[in-house]
Amino acid sequence: MRIEDIIDYVLSTYDGLVVDRNWGERGLFYNPHRTLPKGVYLLTFKERDGANDSASNVNREGVFRLNLGISKETFREMFGSMPSRPPAGQHIAGPWDFQALDVITPHPVYGWMAWTAVLSPSVKTFEALKPLIGEGYELAVQRFRRRKK
């Protein structure tokens, strides 16, 4: 799949989203009517390694990482437990291969915050992500409402 295919699917499925750039990455934010300066993250795409996030080696030809926040409960069901926050510039500890293509893993840096990641997902893997995107969308809506109060 291409990043544009994923963006098209998510924008056509969920309301109130905007595409924006933050920290050099493209992301989809819940921000109906652009009410907040940025909105609330739903998912992001990492297209190049950075000083504090290079565990996935996305500098490889044609590789990108889709990042998605989910609930802590779902994260624990998928991965067993919440990892500890890594020291600055490092990645979370665990048995995951953060360079494996088409495998859903914890986010190498933000796994401790219940974020997941997948490098260059196939159509099959993206189908498995769709319920997680729905969950992430509901979480973004809830967070947006709390910020608006």
N, CA, C and O atoms as a GROMACS GRO file, in nm:
protein
  596
    1MET      N    1   0.084  -0.119   0.000
    1MET     CA    2   0.000   0.000   0.000
    1MET      C    3   0.088   0.125   0.000
    1MET      O    4   0.203   0.122   0.042
    2ARG      N    5   0.030   0.232  -0.047
    2ARG     CA    6   0.098   0.360  -0.046
    2ARG      C    7   0.038   0.448   0.064
    2ARG      O    8  -0.077   0.428   0.105
    3ILE      N    9   0.115   0.543   0.112
    3ILE     CA   10   0.066   0.636   0.213
    3ILE      C   11  -0.063   0.703   0.165
    3ILE      O   12  -0.158   0.716   0.241
    4GLU      N   13  -0.066   0.744   0.040
    4GLU     CA   14  -0.183   0.813  -0.014
    4GLU      C   15  -0.308   0.725  -0.010
    4GLU      O   16  -0.418   0.775   0.013
    5ASP      N   17  -0.292   0.593  -0.032
    5ASP     CA   18  -0.406   0.500  -0.024
    5ASP      C   19  -0.462   0.498   0.118
    5ASP      O   20  -0.583   0.497   0.138
    6ILE      N   21  -0.373   0.496   0.214
    6ILE     CA   22  -0.416   0.492   0.354
    6ILE      C   23  -0.485   0.622   0.392
    6ILE      O   24  -0.591   0.621   0.454
    7ILE      N   25  -0.426   0.734   0.353
    7ILE     CA   26  -0.487   0.864   0.382
    7ILE      C   27  -0.625   0.872   0.318
    7ILE      O   28  -0.721   0.914   0.382
    8ASP      N   29  -0.637   0.832   0.192
    8ASP     CA   30  -0.766   0.836   0.123
    8ASP      C   31  -0.871   0.752   0.197
    8ASP      O   32  -0.984   0.796   0.215
    9TYR      N   33  -0.833   0.631   0.239
    9TYR     CA   34  -0.927   0.545   0.311
    9TYR      C   35  -0.972   0.612   0.441
    9TYR      O   36  -1.092   0.621   0.468
   10VAL      N   37  -0.878   0.659   0.520
   10VAL     CA   38  -0.912   0.714   0.652
   10VAL      C   39  -0.996   0.841   0.637
   10VAL      O   40  -1.095   0.858   0.708
   11LEU      N   41  -0.959   0.930   0.544
   11LEU     CA   42  -1.036   1.053   0.526
   11LEU      C   43  -1.177   1.026   0.474
   11LEU      O   44  -1.270   1.099   0.507
   12SER      N   45  -1.193   0.921   0.394
   12SER     CA   46  -1.326   0.890   0.342
   12SER      C   47  -1.411   0.811   0.441
   12SER      O   48  -1.532   0.798   0.422
   13THR      N   49  -1.350   0.759   0.546
   13THR     CA   50  -1.422   0.676   0.643
   13THR      C   51  -1.460   0.754   0.768
   13THR      O   52  -1.564   0.729   0.828
   14TYR      N   53  -1.376   0.850   0.809
   14TYR     CA   54  -1.396   0.921   0.935
   14TYR      C   55  -1.408   1.071   0.911
   14TYR      O   56  -1.337   1.127   0.828
   15ASP      N   57  -1.497   1.133   0.985
   15ASP     CA   58  -1.521   1.277   0.974
   15ASP      C   59  -1.427   1.356   1.065
   15ASP      O   60  -1.374   1.305   1.163
   16GLY      N   61  -1.409   1.483   1.029
   16GLY     CA   62  -1.339   1.577   1.116
   16GLY      C   63  -1.188   1.568   1.115
   16GLY      O   64  -1.122   1.623   1.203
   17LEU      N   65  -1.133   1.497   1.017
   17LEU     CA   66  -0.988   1.480   1.013
   17LEU      C   67  -0.922   1.579   0.918
   17LEU      O   68  -0.981   1.621   0.818
   18VAL      N   69  -0.799   1.616   0.950
   18VAL     CA   70  -0.719   1.700   0.862
   18VAL      C   71  -0.581   1.637   0.849
   18VAL      O   72  -0.532   1.570   0.940
   19VAL      N   73  -0.520   1.659   0.734
   19VAL     CA   74  -0.382   1.614   0.710
   19VAL      C   75  -0.292   1.732   0.742
   19VAL      O   76  -0.317   1.844   0.699
   20ASP      N   77  -0.188   1.706   0.818
   20ASP     CA   78  -0.097   1.813   0.856
   20ASP      C   79   0.043   1.754   0.872
   20ASP      O   80   0.061   1.632   0.878
   21ARG      N   81   0.139   1.841   0.879
   21ARG     CA   82   0.278   1.800   0.905
   21ARG      C   83   0.316   1.846   1.045
   21ARG      O   84   0.284   1.957   1.087
   22ASN      N   85   0.385   1.758   1.115
   22ASN     CA   86   0.432   1.789   1.249
   22ASN      C   87   0.560   1.710   1.270
   22ASN      O   88   0.564   1.590   1.244
   23TRP      N   89   0.664   1.775   1.317
   23TRP     CA   90   0.792   1.710   1.341
   23TRP      C   91   0.844   1.642   1.214
   23TRP      O   92   0.909   1.538   1.222
   24GLY      N   93   0.815   1.699   1.099
   24GLY     CA   94   0.864   1.644   0.974
   24GLY      C   95   0.789   1.523   0.923
   24GLY      O   96   0.833   1.459   0.827
   25GLU      N   97   0.677   1.490   0.984
   25GLU     CA   98   0.598   1.375   0.943
   25GLU      C   99   0.460   1.420   0.899
   25GLU      O  100   0.407   1.520   0.948
   26ARG      N  101   0.401   1.346   0.806
   26ARG     CA  102   0.261   1.368   0.772
   26ARG      C  103   0.176   1.296   0.876
   26ARG      O  104   0.212   1.188   0.923
   27GLY      N  105   0.065   1.358   0.912
   27GLY     CA  106  -0.023   1.295   1.008
   27GLY      C  107  -0.168   1.330   0.983
   27GLY      O  108  -0.199   1.429   0.916
   28LEU      N  109  -0.254   1.248   1.036
   28LEU     CA  110  -0.397   1.276   1.035
   28LEU      C  111  -0.437   1.311   1.178
   28LEU      O  112  -0.410   1.237   1.272
   29PHE      N  113  -0.501   1.425   1.190
   29PHE     CA  114  -0.541   1.478   1.319
   29PHE      C  115  -0.693   1.494   1.321
   29PHE      O  116  -0.754   1.533   1.222
   30TYR      N  117  -0.753   1.462   1.436
   30TYR     CA  118  -0.895   1.493   1.452
   30TYR      C  119  -0.902   1.640   1.491
   30TYR      O  120  -0.852   1.679   1.597
   31ASN      N  121  -0.965   1.720   1.405
   31ASN     CA  122  -0.971   1.864   1.429
   31ASN      C  123  -1.084   1.924   1.345
   31ASN      O  124  -1.059   1.999   1.251
   32PRO      N  125  -1.210   1.888   1.380
   32PRO     CA  126  -1.321   1.940   1.299
   32PRO      C  127  -1.322   2.093   1.297
   32PRO      O  128  -1.306   2.158   1.400
   33HIS      N  129  -1.340   2.146   1.177
   33HIS     CA  130  -1.344   2.291   1.154
   33HIS      C  131  -1.215   2.359   1.197
   33HIS      O  132  -1.212   2.480   1.219
   34ARG      N  133  -1.108   2.280   1.210
   34ARG     CA  134  -0.976   2.334   1.252
   34ARG      C  135  -0.990   2.419   1.378
   34ARG      O  136  -0.936   2.529   1.388
   35THR      N  137  -1.062   2.365   1.474
   35THR     CA  138  -1.092   2.434   1.599
   35THR      C  139  -0.968   2.456   1.684
   35THR      O  140  -0.952   2.562   1.744
   36LEU      N  141  -0.879   2.356   1.690
   36LEU     CA  142  -0.757   2.366   1.768
   36LEU      C  143  -0.640   2.397   1.674
   36LEU      O  144  -0.650   2.373   1.554
   37PRO      N  145  -0.531   2.450   1.727
   37PRO     CA  146  -0.416   2.480   1.640
   37PRO      C  147  -0.370   2.359   1.558
   37PRO      O  148  -0.343   2.374   1.439
   38LYS      N  149  -0.360   2.243   1.617
   38LYS     CA  150  -0.317   2.122   1.546
   38LYS      C  151  -0.427   2.016   1.544
   38LYS      O  152  -0.447   1.949   1.443
   39GLY      N  153  -0.497   2.001   1.654
   39GLY     CA  154  -0.592   1.892   1.668
   39GLY      C  155  -0.531   1.781   1.751
   39GLY      O  156  -0.432   1.801   1.822
   40VAL      N  157  -0.591   1.662   1.742
   40VAL     CA  158  -0.547   1.547   1.820
   40VAL      C  159  -0.499   1.441   1.722
   40VAL      O  160  -0.570   1.406   1.627
   41TYR      N  161  -0.381   1.390   1.746
   41TYR     CA  162  -0.325   1.286   1.660
   41TYR      C  163  -0.419   1.167   1.646
   41TYR      O  164  -0.477   1.121   1.745
   42LEU      N  165  -0.434   1.118   1.525
   42LEU     CA  166  -0.494   0.987   1.501
   42LEU      C  167  -0.382   0.893   1.456
   42LEU      O  168  -0.359   0.789   1.519
   43LEU      N  169  -0.314   0.928   1.349
   43LEU     CA  170  -0.203   0.846   1.302
   43LEU      C  171  -0.102   0.932   1.228
   43LEU      O  172  -0.134   1.043   1.184
   44THR      N  173   0.018   0.880   1.216
   44THR     CA  174   0.124   0.952   1.146
   44THR      C  175   0.199   0.857   1.053
   44THR      O  176   0.187   0.735   1.062
   45PHE      N  177   0.275   0.917   0.963
   45PHE     CA  178   0.360   0.842   0.870
   45PHE      C  179   0.502   0.892   0.884
   45PHE      O  180   0.529   1.011   0.866
   46LYS      N  181   0.592   0.803   0.916
   46LYS     CA  182   0.733   0.838   0.924
   46LYS      C  183   0.798   0.794   0.793
   46LYS      O  184   0.791   0.678   0.754
   47GLU      N  185   0.860   0.891   0.725
   47GLU     CA  186   0.918   0.864   0.594
   47GLU      C  187   1.070   0.872   0.592
   47GLU      O  188   1.133   0.843   0.490
   48ARG      N  189   1.129   0.911   0.704
   48ARG     CA  190   1.275   0.916   0.714
   48ARG      C  191   1.315   0.904   0.860
   48ARG      O  192   1.240   0.943   0.950
   49ASP      N  193   1.432   0.852   0.882
   49ASP     CA  194   1.483   0.840   1.019
   49ASP      C  195   1.517   0.978   1.074
   49ASP      O  196   1.549   1.070   1.000
   50GLY      N  197   1.509   0.988   1.204
   50GLY     CA  198   1.547   1.110   1.273
   50GLY      C  199   1.647   1.080   1.382
   50GLY      O  200   1.674   0.964   1.413
   51ALA      N  201   1.701   1.184   1.440
   51ALA     CA  202   1.804   1.169   1.544
   51ALA      C  203   1.754   1.086   1.662
   51ALA      O  204   1.831   1.011   1.721
   52ASN      N  205   1.627   1.100   1.698
   52ASN     CA  206   1.573   1.030   1.814
   52ASN      C  207   1.482   0.913   1.776
   52ASN      O  208   1.418   0.855   1.863
   53ASP      N  209   1.477   0.879   1.648
   53ASP     CA  210   1.388   0.770   1.606
   53ASP      C  211   1.441   0.709   1.476
   53ASP      O  212   1.400   0.746   1.366
   54SER      N  213   1.532   0.615   1.492
   54SER     CA  214   1.590   0.548   1.375
   54SER      C  215   1.582   0.396   1.384
   54SER      O  216   1.638   0.326   1.300
   55ALA      N  217   1.513   0.344   1.485
   55ALA     CA  218   1.507   0.199   1.508
   55ALA      C  219   1.443   0.124   1.392
   55ALA      O  220   1.472   0.007   1.371
   56SER      N  221   1.356   0.189   1.317
   56SER     CA  222   1.285   0.121   1.208
   56SER      C  223   1.359   0.125   1.076
   56SER      O  224   1.322   0.055   0.982
   57ASN      N  225   1.463   0.206   1.066
   57ASN     CA  226   1.541   0.219   0.944
   57ASN      C  227   1.449   0.247   0.824
   57ASN      O  228   1.451   0.175   0.724
   58VAL      N  229   1.368   0.351   0.837
   58VAL     CA  230   1.277   0.386   0.727
   58VAL      C  231   1.347   0.457   0.612
   58VAL      O  232   1.283   0.493   0.514
   59ASN      N  233   1.476   0.477   0.622
   59ASN     CA  234   1.551   0.535   0.512
   59ASN      C  235   1.568   0.437   0.396
   59ASN      O  236   1.620   0.474   0.291
   60ARG      N  237   1.525   0.313   0.414
   60ARG     CA  238   1.534   0.215   0.305
   60ARG      C  239   1.439   0.253   0.192
   60ARG      O  240   1.335   0.315   0.215
   61GLU      N  241   1.474   0.218   0.073
   61GLU     CA  242   1.395   0.249  -0.047
   61GLU      C  243   1.252   0.197  -0.034
   61GLU      O  244   1.231   0.078  -0.011
   62GLY      N  245   1.154   0.287  -0.048
   62GLY     CA  246   1.013   0.249  -0.049
   62GLY      C  247   0.952   0.214   0.085
   62GLY      O  248   0.838   0.169   0.091
   63VAL      N  249   1.026   0.235   0.194
   63VAL     CA  250   0.977   0.198   0.328
   63VAL      C  251   0.923   0.322   0.399
   63VAL      O  252   0.985   0.429   0.396
   64PHE      N  253   0.808   0.306   0.463
   64PHE     CA  254   0.753   0.408   0.551
   64PHE      C  255   0.694   0.338   0.672
   64PHE      O  256   0.669   0.218   0.668
   65ARG      N  257   0.673   0.413   0.778
   65ARG     CA  258   0.613   0.354   0.898
   65ARG      C  259   0.481   0.425   0.928
   65ARG      O  260   0.476   0.547   0.938
   66LEU      N  261   0.377   0.346   0.942
   66LEU     CA  262   0.247   0.395   0.986
   66LEU      C  263   0.243   0.381   1.137
   66LEU      O  264   0.266   0.272   1.190
   67ASN      N  265   0.212   0.490   1.208
   67ASN     CA  266   0.207   0.493   1.354
   67ASN      C  267   0.063   0.522   1.395
   67ASN      O  268  -0.003   0.608   1.337
   68LEU      N  269   0.015   0.450   1.495
   68LEU     CA  270  -0.125   0.462   1.536
   68LEU      C  271  -0.138   0.443   1.686
   68LEU      O  272  -0.088   0.345   1.741
   69GLY      N  273  -0.206   0.537   1.752
   69GLY     CA  274  -0.234   0.524   1.894
   69GLY      C  275  -0.361   0.443   1.916
   69GLY      O  276  -0.461   0.463   1.847
   70ILE      N  277  -0.358   0.351   2.012
   70ILE     CA  278  -0.474   0.269   2.047
   70ILE      C  279  -0.492   0.273   2.199
   70ILE      O  280  -0.413   0.338   2.269
   71SER      N  281  -0.593   0.207   2.249
   71SER     CA  282  -0.615   0.205   2.394
   71SER      C  283  -0.509   0.119   2.463
   71SER      O  284  -0.453   0.028   2.403
   72LYS      N  285  -0.484   0.148   2.588
   72LYS     CA  286  -0.389   0.068   2.666
   72LYS      C  287  -0.439  -0.076   2.678
   72LYS      O  288  -0.358  -0.170   2.677
   73GLU      N  289  -0.569  -0.094   2.689
   73GLU     CA  290  -0.625  -0.228   2.701
   73GLU      C  291  -0.595  -0.310   2.575
   73GLU      O  292  -0.549  -0.424   2.584
   74THR      N  293  -0.622  -0.253   2.459
   74THR     CA  294  -0.595  -0.324   2.334
   74THR      C  295  -0.446  -0.347   2.317
   74THR      O  296  -0.404  -0.454   2.273
   75PHE      N  297  -0.366  -0.249   2.352
   75PHE     CA  298  -0.221  -0.264   2.342
   75PHE      C  299  -0.175  -0.383   2.426
   75PHE      O  300  -0.096  -0.465   2.379
   76ARG      N  301  -0.225  -0.395   2.550
   76ARG     CA  302  -0.187  -0.507   2.636
   76ARG      C  303  -0.233  -0.640   2.577
   76ARG      O  304  -0.162  -0.740   2.585
   77GLU      N  305  -0.353  -0.642   2.519
   77GLU     CA  306  -0.402  -0.765   2.455
   77GLU      C  307  -0.310  -0.807   2.341
   77GLU      O  308  -0.285  -0.926   2.322
   78MET      N  309  -0.261  -0.711   2.266
   78MET     CA  310  -0.176  -0.741   2.151
   78MET      C  311  -0.032  -0.777   2.189
   78MET      O  312   0.028  -0.865   2.128
   79PHE      N  313   0.022  -0.707   2.290
   79PHE     CA  314   0.166  -0.718   2.317
   79PHE      C  315   0.200  -0.765   2.458
   79PHE      O  316   0.319  -0.780   2.489
   80GLY      N  317   0.102  -0.790   2.543
   80GLY     CA  318   0.127  -0.846   2.674
   80GLY      C  319   0.138  -0.747   2.788
   80GLY      O  320   0.080  -0.769   2.894
   81SER      N  321   0.209  -0.639   2.769
   81SER     CA  322   0.224  -0.540   2.875
   81SER      C  323   0.267  -0.407   2.814
   81SER      O  324   0.303  -0.400   2.696
   82MET      N  325   0.263  -0.305   2.896
   82MET     CA  326   0.308  -0.173   2.852
   82MET      C  327   0.458  -0.163   2.877
   82MET      O  328   0.503  -0.184   2.989
   83PRO      N  329   0.535  -0.132   2.775
   83PRO     CA  330   0.680  -0.115   2.796
   83PRO      C  331   0.710   0.012   2.874
   83PRO      O  332   0.628   0.104   2.882
   84SER      N  333   0.827   0.017   2.929
   84SER     CA  334   0.873   0.137   3.000
   84SER      C  335   0.915   0.242   2.900
   84SER      O  336   0.951   0.212   2.786
   85ARG      N  337   0.909   0.367   2.943
   85ARG     CA  338   0.954   0.477   2.858
   85ARG      C  339   1.105   0.465   2.838
   85ARG      O  340   1.179   0.450   2.936
   86PRO      N  341   1.151   0.472   2.713
   86PRO     CA  342   1.295   0.458   2.691
   86PRO      C  343   1.368   0.589   2.721
   86PRO      O  344   1.307   0.696   2.718
   87PRO      N  345   1.498   0.580   2.749
   87PRO     CA  346   1.577   0.703   2.762
   87PRO      C  347   1.576   0.780   2.631
   87PRO      O  348   1.555   0.721   2.524
   88ALA      N  349   1.599   0.909   2.637
   88ALA     CA  350   1.600   0.994   2.517
   88ALA      C  351   1.693   0.937   2.411
   88ALA      O  352   1.806   0.900   2.441
   89GLY      N  353   1.644   0.931   2.289
   89GLY     CA  354   1.723   0.884   2.177
   89GLY      C  355   1.731   0.732   2.163
   89GLY      O  356   1.798   0.682   2.073
   90GLN      N  357   1.662   0.658   2.251
   90GLN     CA  358   1.664   0.513   2.244
   90GLN      C  359   1.523   0.461   2.216
   90GLN      O  360   1.428   0.539   2.211
   91HIS      N  361   1.510   0.330   2.198
   91HIS     CA  362   1.378   0.271   2.173
   91HIS      C  363   1.339   0.180   2.289
   91HIS      O  364   1.423   0.143   2.371
   92ILE      N  365   1.211   0.144   2.292
   92ILE     CA  366   1.161   0.060   2.400
   92ILE      C  367   1.229  -0.077   2.396
   92ILE      O  368   1.272  -0.124   2.291
   93ALA      N  369   1.238  -0.138   2.511
   93ALA     CA  370   1.297  -0.271   2.522
   93ALA      C  371   1.190  -0.376   2.497
   93ALA      O  372   1.076  -0.360   2.540
   94GLY      N  373   1.227  -0.482   2.427
   94GLY     CA  374   1.134  -0.591   2.403
   94GLY      C  375   1.180  -0.678   2.289
   94GLY      O  376   1.284  -0.653   2.228
   95PRO      N  377   1.102  -0.781   2.260
   95PRO     CA  378   1.143  -0.880   2.160
   95PRO      C  379   1.111  -0.844   2.016
   95PRO      O  380   1.126  -0.928   1.927
   96TRP      N  381   1.068  -0.723   1.990
   96TRP     CA  382   1.018  -0.685   1.858
   96TRP      C  383   1.131  -0.647   1.763
   96TRP      O  384   1.231  -0.587   1.803
   97ASP      N  385   1.112  -0.682   1.637
   97ASP     CA  386   1.203  -0.641   1.532
   97ASP      C  387   1.142  -0.517   1.467
   97ASP      O  388   1.052  -0.529   1.384
   98PHE      N  389   1.190  -0.402   1.503
   98PHE     CA  390   1.133  -0.277   1.455
   98PHE      C  391   1.166  -0.249   1.309
   98PHE      O  392   1.117  -0.151   1.252
   99GLN      N  393   1.248  -0.333   1.246
   99GLN     CA  394   1.281  -0.316   1.105
   99GLN      C  395   1.206  -0.415   1.015
   99GLN      O  396   1.222  -0.411   0.893
  100ALA      N  397   1.127  -0.503   1.074
  100ALA     CA  398   1.053  -0.602   0.995
  100ALA      C  399   0.938  -0.534   0.920
  100ALA      O  400   0.862  -0.456   0.977
  101LEU      N  401   0.928  -0.564   0.792
  101LEU     CA  402   0.821  -0.507   0.710
  101LEU      C  403   0.690  -0.580   0.735
  101LEU      O  404   0.688  -0.701   0.758
  102ASP      N  405   0.578  -0.504   0.729
  102ASP     CA  406   0.444  -0.562   0.730
  102ASP      C  407   0.411  -0.640   0.857
  102ASP      O  408   0.338  -0.738   0.852
  103VAL      N  409   0.465  -0.596   0.970
  103VAL     CA  410   0.439  -0.659   1.100
  103VAL      C  411   0.397  -0.550   1.198
  103VAL      O  412   0.466  -0.449   1.212
  104ILE      N  413   0.284  -0.570   1.264
  104ILE     CA  414   0.239  -0.472   1.364
  104ILE      C  415   0.320  -0.492   1.491
  104ILE      O  416   0.323  -0.602   1.547
  105THR      N  417   0.385  -0.386   1.536
  105THR     CA  418   0.466  -0.389   1.658
  105THR      C  419   0.428  -0.268   1.744
  105THR      O  420   0.356  -0.179   1.698
  106PRO      N  421   0.476  -0.264   1.867
  106PRO     CA  422   0.468  -0.138   1.940
  106PRO      C  423   0.551  -0.034   1.866
  106PRO      O  424   0.647  -0.068   1.797
  107HIS      N  425   0.516   0.091   1.880
  107HIS     CA  426   0.598   0.199   1.824
  107HIS      C  427   0.733   0.194   1.896
  107HIS      O  428   0.736   0.182   2.019
  108PRO      N  429   0.844   0.201   1.824
  108PRO     CA  430   0.974   0.186   1.889
  108PRO      C  431   1.006   0.292   1.994
  108PRO      O  432   1.081   0.264   2.088
  109VAL      N  433   0.951   0.411   1.982
  109VAL     CA  434   0.976   0.516   2.080
  109VAL      C  435   0.855   0.539   2.169
  109VAL      O  436   0.870   0.556   2.290
  110TYR      N  437   0.734   0.539   2.112
  110TYR     CA  438   0.614   0.574   2.186
  110TYR      C  439   0.526   0.454   2.222
  110TYR      O  440   0.408   0.470   2.253
  111GLY      N  441   0.582   0.335   2.218
  111GLY     CA  442   0.507   0.217   2.262
  111GLY      C  443   0.460   0.230   2.406
  111GLY      O  444   0.354   0.178   2.441
  112TRP      N  445   0.536   0.297   2.488
  112TRP     CA  446   0.498   0.316   2.628
  112TRP      C  447   0.370   0.400   2.641
  112TRP      O  448   0.308   0.403   2.748
  113MET      N  449   0.331   0.468   2.533
  113MET     CA  450   0.209   0.549   2.531
  113MET      C  451   0.096   0.478   2.454
  113MET      O  452  -0.002   0.542   2.416
  114ALA      N  453   0.112   0.347   2.431
  114ALA     CA  454   0.013   0.265   2.359
  114ALA      C  455   0.003   0.301   2.211
  114ALA      O  456  -0.105   0.297   2.152
  115TRP      N  457   0.116   0.335   2.152
  115TRP     CA  458   0.122   0.357   2.007
  115TRP      C  459   0.178   0.232   1.942
  115TRP      O  460   0.268   0.167   1.995
  116THR      N  461   0.124   0.200   1.826
  116THR     CA  462   0.169   0.087   1.747
  116THR      C  463   0.236   0.138   1.620
  116THR      O  464   0.231   0.257   1.589
  117ALA      N  465   0.299   0.046   1.547
  117ALA     CA  466   0.366   0.082   1.423
  117ALA      C  467   0.365  -0.037   1.329
  117ALA      O  468   0.362  -0.152   1.373
  118VAL      N  469   0.369  -0.009   1.200
  118VAL     CA  470   0.388  -0.113   1.100
  118VAL      C  471   0.462  -0.050   0.982
  118VAL      O  472   0.426   0.058   0.935
  119LEU      N  473   0.564  -0.120   0.936
  119LEU     CA  474   0.643  -0.072   0.822
  119LEU      C  475   0.580  -0.122   0.693
  119LEU      O  476   0.563  -0.242   0.673
  120SER      N  477   0.547  -0.028   0.606
  120SER     CA  478   0.496  -0.057   0.472
  120SER      C  479   0.392  -0.170   0.473
  120SER      O  480   0.417  -0.278   0.418
  121PRO      N  481   0.276  -0.145   0.535
  121PRO     CA  482   0.176  -0.252   0.546
  121PRO      C  483   0.123  -0.300   0.411
  121PRO      O  484   0.106  -0.221   0.318
  122SER      N  485   0.098  -0.429   0.403
  122SER     CA  486   0.032  -0.487   0.286
  122SER      C  487  -0.118  -0.461   0.298
  122SER      O  488  -0.164  -0.412   0.402
  123VAL      N  489  -0.193  -0.493   0.195
  123VAL     CA  490  -0.338  -0.480   0.200
  123VAL      C  491  -0.394  -0.566   0.312
  123VAL      O  492  -0.483  -0.523   0.386
  124LYS      N  493  -0.344  -0.688   0.326
  124LYS     CA  494  -0.392  -0.780   0.431
  124LYS      C  495  -0.367  -0.722   0.570
  124LYS      O  496  -0.456  -0.724   0.656
  125THR      N  497  -0.248  -0.671   0.593
  125THR     CA  498  -0.218  -0.612   0.724
  125THR      C  499  -0.300  -0.486   0.746
  125THR      O  500  -0.344  -0.460   0.858
  126PHE      N  501  -0.320  -0.408   0.642
  126PHE     CA  502  -0.402  -0.288   0.658
  126PHE      C  503  -0.545  -0.325   0.696
  126PHE      O  504  -0.608  -0.254   0.775
  127GLU      N  505  -0.597  -0.433   0.643
  127GLU     CA  506  -0.730  -0.480   0.683
  127GLU      C  507  -0.733  -0.510   0.833
  127GLU      O  508  -0.831  -0.478   0.900
  128ALA      N  509  -0.627  -0.569   0.885
  128ALA     CA  510  -0.619  -0.597   1.029
  128ALA      C  511  -0.608  -0.468   1.110
  128ALA      O  512  -0.647  -0.465   1.227
  129LEU      N  513  -0.554  -0.363   1.049
  129LEU     CA  514  -0.540  -0.234   1.118
  129LEU      C  515  -0.670  -0.155   1.124
  129LEU      O  516  -0.686  -0.069   1.211
  130LYS      N  517  -0.762  -0.182   1.033
  130LYS     CA  518  -0.884  -0.100   1.025
  130LYS      C  519  -0.960  -0.091   1.158
  130LYS      O  520  -1.000   0.019   1.195
  131PRO      N  521  -0.982  -0.202   1.232
  131PRO     CA  522  -1.049  -0.186   1.362
  131PRO      C  523  -0.966  -0.102   1.461
  131PRO      O  524  -1.022  -0.030   1.543
  132LEU      N  525  -0.835  -0.113   1.452
  132LEU     CA  526  -0.748  -0.034   1.539
  132LEU      C  527  -0.756   0.114   1.503
  132LEU      O  528  -0.752   0.200   1.591
  133ILE      N  529  -0.767   0.144   1.374
  133ILE     CA  530  -0.784   0.283   1.332
  133ILE      C  531  -0.916   0.337   1.386
  133ILE      O  532  -0.922   0.451   1.431
  134GLY      N  533  -1.021   0.255   1.380
  134GLY     CA  534  -1.149   0.296   1.437
  134GLY      C  535  -1.139   0.325   1.585
  134GLY      O  536  -1.194   0.424   1.634
  135GLU      N  537  -1.068   0.240   1.657
  135GLU     CA  538  -1.047   0.263   1.800
  135GLU      C  539  -0.966   0.390   1.824
  135GLU      O  540  -0.999   0.470   1.911
  136GLY      N  541  -0.861   0.408   1.746
  136GLY     CA  542  -0.780   0.528   1.759
  136GLY      C  543  -0.859   0.654   1.730
  136GLY      O  544  -0.840   0.757   1.794
  137TYR      N  545  -0.949   0.645   1.632
  137TYR     CA  546  -1.035   0.758   1.599
  137TYR      C  547  -1.124   0.794   1.718
  137TYR      O  548  -1.135   0.911   1.754
  138GLU      N  549  -1.186   0.694   1.780
  138GLU     CA  550  -1.272   0.722   1.897
  138GLU      C  551  -1.192   0.785   2.010
  138GLU      O  552  -1.241   0.875   2.078
  139LEU      N  553  -1.071   0.738   2.031
  139LEU     CA  554  -0.985   0.798   2.134
  139LEU      C  555  -0.951   0.943   2.100
  139LEU      O  556  -0.951   1.028   2.188
  140ALA      N  557  -0.923   0.970   1.974
  140ALA     CA  558  -0.892   1.107   1.932
  140ALA      C  559  -1.012   1.199   1.953
  140ALA      O  560  -0.996   1.312   1.999
  141VAL      N  561  -1.132   1.150   1.921
  141VAL     CA  562  -1.254   1.230   1.943
  141VAL      C  563  -1.270   1.261   2.091
  141VAL      O  564  -1.299   1.375   2.127
  142GLN      N  565  -1.250   1.162   2.177
  142GLN     CA  566  -1.262   1.183   2.322
  142GLN      C  567  -1.160   1.284   2.372
  142GLN      O  568  -1.193   1.373   2.451
  143ARG      N  569  -1.037   1.272   2.326
  143ARG     CA  570  -0.932   1.365   2.369
  143ARG      C  571  -0.961   1.507   2.321
  143ARG      O  572  -0.938   1.604   2.393
  144PHE      N  573  -1.012   1.517   2.198
  144PHE     CA  574  -1.048   1.648   2.144
  144PHE      C  575  -1.155   1.713   2.232
  144PHE      O  576  -1.144   1.831   2.267
  145ARG      N  577  -1.255   1.637   2.266
  145ARG     CA  578  -1.365   1.692   2.350
  145ARG      C  579  -1.313   1.738   2.485
  145ARG      O  580  -1.357   1.841   2.536
  146ARG      N  581  -1.220   1.662   2.544
  146ARG     CA  582  -1.162   1.705   2.674
  146ARG      C  583  -1.083   1.834   2.657
  146ARG      O  584  -1.089   1.919   2.746
  147ARG      N  585  -1.011   1.850   2.550
  147ARG     CA  586  -0.932   1.972   2.528
  147ARG      C  587  -1.020   2.093   2.506
  147ARG      O  588  -0.983   2.205   2.542
  148LYS      N  589  -1.136   2.071   2.447
  148LYS     CA  590  -1.226   2.181   2.417
  148LYS      C  591  -1.294   2.236   2.542
  148LYS      O  592  -1.344   2.348   2.541
  149LYS      N  593  -1.296   2.160   2.648
  149LYS     CA  594  -1.368   2.204   2.770
  149LYS      C  595  -1.292   2.311   2.844
  149LYS      O  596  -1.338   2.359   2.948
   0.00000   0.00000   0.00000
